[in-house]
Amino acid sequence: MNFPPDYLYTKDHEWLKDGGDGAALVGITDFAQSELGDIVFVDVSSVGKTLDAGAVFGTIEAVKTVSDLYLPVAAEILELNPDLASAPEVINQDPYGKGWIVKIRPTAGVSGLLSADEYKATLNV
């Protein structure tokens, strides 16, 4: 299981990475994608909205389940990864790279997020 050290994590299995120019990228962790199984659809209807940390910003659908996606920090949702419309399985293949889900502009700090080691400890792996 992969836990890039330069990312921040939530207990809800989302990650946050600096995207430059005051923006950040958000996706789900390697652990989350492996638990979900084959991802078939991502629905994010919150583009253009500003939401609080922990708010549901969309859903992710796998063959057997649908799960909510939670915003790691208070932020404006800038865009949905355009590749997910035709290839949502990229999240399974590359959850920390091409499988990012949304680009955001944080409106608050990142306090409360976990380091890679802290996140890994919550999983007991």
Backbone bond lengths (Angstrom), bond angles and torsions (degrees), N, CA, C in turn:
res aa  C-N    CA-C-N  psi(-1)  N-CA   C-N-CA  omega(-1)  CA-C   N-CA-C  phi
1 M - - - 1.444 - - 1.527 108.40 -
2 N 1.302 115.44 142.01 1.456 122.67 -172.16 1.534 110.54 -105.20
3 F 1.352 117.03 133.59 1.462 123.19 178.37 1.535 108.43 -137.02
4 P 1.342 118.49 81.64 1.473 119.13 -178.64 1.527 111.64 -55.59
5 P 1.336 116.88 130.52 1.468 120.71 -174.93 1.525 114.42 -71.61
6 D 1.335 118.89 -17.93 1.459 120.81 -177.59 1.535 112.62 -93.09
7 Y 1.326 117.26 11.23 1.461 123.13 177.06 1.525 108.72 -106.94
8 L 1.338 116.41 158.93 1.456 122.76 171.59 1.523 107.38 -110.55
9 Y 1.331 116.81 151.54 1.458 121.63 -171.21 1.522 111.73 -130.61
10 T 1.343 114.93 159.52 1.465 121.22 173.01 1.519 109.04 -116.31
11 K 1.324 116.07 161.22 1.464 120.22 175.75 1.526 111.19 -68.66
12 D 1.341 116.45 -14.80 1.471 121.64 178.08 1.526 112.15 -89.38
13 H 1.335 116.67 7.77 1.467 123.62 172.62 1.529 114.58 76.41
14 E 1.343 116.54 27.37 1.455 120.41 169.39 1.522 108.62 -101.94
15 W 1.327 115.50 158.33 1.457 120.28 175.49 1.522 109.26 -124.13
16 L 1.334 115.43 161.24 1.460 123.93 178.51 1.518 107.16 -134.92
17 K 1.334 115.64 133.39 1.469 120.61 177.98 1.514 108.95 -137.05
18 D 1.321 116.35 138.38 1.456 121.71 177.05 1.527 109.20 -57.19
19 G 1.318 116.16 126.71 1.462 121.26 179.67 1.513 113.04 -105.77
20 G 1.337 117.60 3.40 1.460 121.71 -179.31 1.521 111.60 82.35
21 D 1.323 116.78 160.99 1.464 123.91 178.74 1.526 113.20 53.98
22 G 1.327 117.68 33.25 1.453 121.46 178.93 1.518 114.29 78.67
23 A 1.317 117.03 3.30 1.464 121.67 179.51 1.529 109.72 -102.36
24 A 1.316 115.37 166.64 1.460 121.59 176.84 1.529 108.11 -143.48
25 L 1.309 115.20 157.41 1.460 121.43 175.81 1.523 108.86 -105.85
26 V 1.327 115.99 147.32 1.460 122.50 179.66 1.523 107.96 -129.88
27 G 1.328 115.44 139.08 1.454 120.83 175.88 1.516 109.49 -153.05
28 I 1.322 116.21 -171.61 1.460 120.08 175.50 1.523 108.95 -105.08
29 T 1.308 115.45 155.90 1.456 120.98 -175.67 1.525 112.19 -76.33
30 D 1.309 114.58 165.35 1.462 121.71 175.66 1.528 109.69 -58.26
31 F 1.330 116.76 -40.50 1.458 121.12 177.67 1.530 110.07 -59.84
32 A 1.336 117.18 -47.30 1.471 121.24 -177.90 1.518 111.78 -62.09
33 Q 1.336 117.06 -44.87 1.464 118.10 -178.42 1.519 110.89 -66.18
34 S 1.349 117.46 -34.19 1.463 119.46 179.43 1.530 111.03 -70.25
35 E 1.338 116.98 -35.07 1.464 121.05 177.54 1.531 111.58 -70.14
36 L 1.341 116.98 -36.90 1.462 120.61 -179.15 1.527 112.22 -70.89
37 G 1.311 116.28 -37.19 1.459 119.91 -174.23 1.523 110.10 89.05
38 D 1.317 116.61 -155.01 1.465 121.46 -174.75 1.527 111.47 -65.81
39 I 1.333 115.75 115.02 1.462 121.71 -179.21 1.527 108.94 -83.61
40 V 1.345 114.98 130.38 1.462 120.07 -175.23 1.526 113.86 -117.59
41 F 1.352 117.98 -15.12 1.459 119.40 -177.16 1.527 109.94 -163.26
42 V 1.330 115.81 142.80 1.462 122.09 173.84 1.521 107.39 -127.12
43 D 1.336 116.39 128.65 1.460 121.73 -179.70 1.518 109.24 -119.40
44 V 1.328 115.57 115.93 1.462 121.13 176.97 1.523 106.94 -129.22
45 S 1.333 115.89 106.69 1.465 120.26 -179.45 1.529 111.39 -104.79
46 S 1.322 116.24 12.13 1.468 120.66 -174.86 1.526 113.76 -101.40
47 V 1.339 118.68 9.65 1.468 120.36 179.09 1.532 108.79 -60.00
48 G 1.335 115.44 131.64 1.455 121.69 -178.91 1.520 113.46 93.19
49 K 1.333 117.29 -9.17 1.463 121.17 -179.57 1.521 110.57 -97.09
50 T 1.325 115.58 154.28 1.462 122.16 172.87 1.522 107.13 -107.47
51 L 1.334 115.67 125.42 1.460 121.99 -175.29 1.524 110.79 -125.67
52 D 1.319 115.22 158.39 1.462 121.53 177.14 1.528 110.83 -79.10
53 A 1.311 116.15 158.98 1.463 121.29 173.68 1.528 108.64 -57.80
54 G 1.309 116.40 136.26 1.454 121.92 179.88 1.516 114.82 87.02
55 A 1.330 117.33 -7.07 1.468 120.46 179.07 1.527 110.08 -71.77
56 V 1.319 115.88 149.05 1.461 121.04 175.44 1.526 107.79 -74.82
57 F 1.331 116.62 123.85 1.465 119.70 179.10 1.520 112.64 -108.82
58 G 1.326 117.72 -4.60 1.457 121.36 178.86 1.512 110.51 173.30
59 T 1.320 114.84 -171.12 1.462 120.66 177.02 1.519 109.68 -134.10
60 I 1.315 114.39 156.67 1.454 121.51 176.76 1.525 107.16 -126.49
61 E 1.318 115.50 129.72 1.463 120.73 -175.77 1.519 109.95 -111.87
62 A 1.314 114.84 127.65 1.459 121.85 173.39 1.528 107.14 -110.17
63 V 1.315 116.82 176.04 1.454 120.68 -176.95 1.529 111.65 -55.10
64 K 1.343 117.78 -38.15 1.460 120.67 -173.44 1.521 115.52 -110.51
65 T 1.330 119.41 -3.00 1.467 119.96 -174.51 1.523 111.73 -158.11
66 V 1.317 115.75 163.33 1.459 123.28 171.69 1.522 106.56 -124.91
67 S 1.331 117.29 131.72 1.464 121.63 -179.13 1.522 110.22 -126.10
68 D 1.326 115.63 146.05 1.458 121.17 175.29 1.523 109.73 -73.54
69 L 1.327 115.27 152.12 1.462 123.04 173.67 1.524 107.42 -110.42
70 Y 1.332 116.76 128.99 1.461 122.45 -175.32 1.529 110.45 -109.78
71 L 1.310 115.73 136.86 1.458 121.66 179.69 1.529 109.91 -74.80
72 P 1.342 117.90 125.50 1.470 120.57 -177.83 1.529 114.43 -67.44
73 V 1.332 116.88 -30.71 1.467 122.64 -178.85 1.524 108.55 -141.63
74 A 1.317 116.66 159.64 1.461 120.26 173.33 1.528 107.67 -61.47
75 A 1.338 115.90 131.96 1.463 118.22 -174.30 1.515 111.86 -167.33
76 E 1.325 114.12 162.69 1.463 122.35 168.58 1.526 107.24 -92.15
77 I 1.322 116.99 131.58 1.469 121.53 177.30 1.523 107.27 -82.02
78 L 1.318 116.72 114.43 1.464 121.51 -176.18 1.525 113.42 -87.79
79 E 1.329 116.32 -43.77 1.464 118.45 -178.86 1.514 111.55 -162.59
80 L 1.323 114.21 155.26 1.450 123.33 172.99 1.515 107.61 -94.47
81 N 1.306 117.76 140.98 1.465 121.95 176.60 1.535 107.67 -56.16
82 P 1.335 118.95 114.84 1.467 120.79 -175.88 1.525 113.82 -65.53
83 D 1.317 118.48 -22.71 1.465 121.62 -179.44 1.527 112.69 -70.13
84 L 1.334 117.31 -20.28 1.460 120.13 -175.59 1.523 113.16 -71.50
85 A 1.325 117.76 -22.71 1.468 120.28 179.93 1.526 111.18 -62.45
86 S 1.320 116.92 -40.87 1.471 120.28 -177.50 1.522 113.30 -102.16
87 A 1.349 117.43 -15.42 1.468 120.03 -176.68 1.529 111.90 -146.24
88 P 1.347 118.09 65.52 1.466 119.15 -179.08 1.526 112.79 -63.21
89 E 1.325 117.01 -20.95 1.468 120.82 179.76 1.521 113.00 -66.19
90 V 1.335 117.94 -10.78 1.467 120.46 176.26 1.533 109.99 -60.99
91 I 1.336 117.66 -24.72 1.465 120.69 176.92 1.527 109.76 -64.63
92 N 1.341 117.24 -39.46 1.466 120.36 176.60 1.522 111.12 -67.67
93 Q 1.312 116.44 -37.73 1.464 121.33 -174.20 1.524 112.79 -78.94
94 D 1.333 118.41 -34.97 1.460 122.03 -173.92 1.531 109.85 -149.30
95 P 1.353 117.98 68.13 1.463 119.92 -172.77 1.527 115.12 -62.93
96 Y 1.335 118.35 -24.50 1.462 120.79 -178.10 1.532 113.02 -101.94
97 G 1.294 117.61 0.59 1.457 120.67 -178.39 1.517 110.55 -123.52
98 K 1.315 115.95 -103.34 1.465 121.41 -177.61 1.522 112.87 -64.80
99 G 1.337 117.14 -14.36 1.457 121.28 -178.43 1.519 115.09 -90.97
100 W 1.337 118.05 17.85 1.466 118.79 175.29 1.527 108.84 -59.87
101 I 1.323 116.95 152.98 1.465 119.84 -175.02 1.523 112.08 -103.73
102 V 1.331 118.10 -52.58 1.465 120.39 179.35 1.521 111.05 -134.68
103 K 1.323 113.67 153.92 1.464 121.71 170.02 1.523 105.44 -103.28
104 I 1.337 115.50 134.53 1.466 120.61 -177.15 1.524 110.49 -129.13
105 R 1.336 115.00 164.06 1.463 121.84 168.60 1.522 105.98 -119.01
106 P 1.343 116.89 104.32 1.469 119.65 -179.12 1.525 111.77 -59.14
107 T 1.331 115.35 140.57 1.462 121.50 177.30 1.524 110.98 -109.79
108 A 1.326 116.28 2.08 1.465 122.32 178.27 1.524 108.20 -149.49
109 G 1.303 116.48 174.46 1.459 121.75 -178.85 1.519 112.91 -72.33
110 V 1.315 114.31 179.60 1.468 120.70 -176.11 1.526 112.16 -106.02
111 S 1.322 117.31 22.54 1.457 119.06 179.39 1.525 109.35 -62.58
112 G 1.316 115.18 145.79 1.453 120.03 -179.89 1.519 114.21 93.28
113 L 1.328 117.17 -11.65 1.463 119.29 177.13 1.520 109.50 -82.87
114 L 1.298 115.96 159.06 1.461 122.13 -174.20 1.519 112.00 -104.41
115 S 1.320 116.12 147.66 1.464 121.00 170.44 1.525 107.80 -73.92
116 A 1.314 117.14 170.67 1.468 121.06 178.40 1.527 110.59 -58.19
117 D 1.326 117.65 -44.16 1.457 121.39 -179.59 1.526 111.77 -65.43
118 E 1.329 116.58 -41.06 1.463 120.19 178.76 1.529 111.01 -65.56
119 Y 1.334 116.13 -42.00 1.475 119.83 178.10 1.535 110.49 -63.49
120 K 1.313 115.27 -46.51 1.463 119.27 179.73 1.528 111.17 -57.72
121 A 1.319 117.33 -38.89 1.467 121.75 179.46 1.524 111.91 -63.29
122 T 1.344 117.44 -30.28 1.473 119.12 178.83 1.518 111.70 -71.25
123 L 1.318 116.79 -19.42 1.464 121.46 -178.10 1.516 113.04 -92.55
124 N 1.334 116.19 -14.18 1.460 120.88 -175.89 1.532 112.70 56.05
125 V 1.333 115.11 43.02 1.481 119.20 176.67 1.506 110.56 -112.45
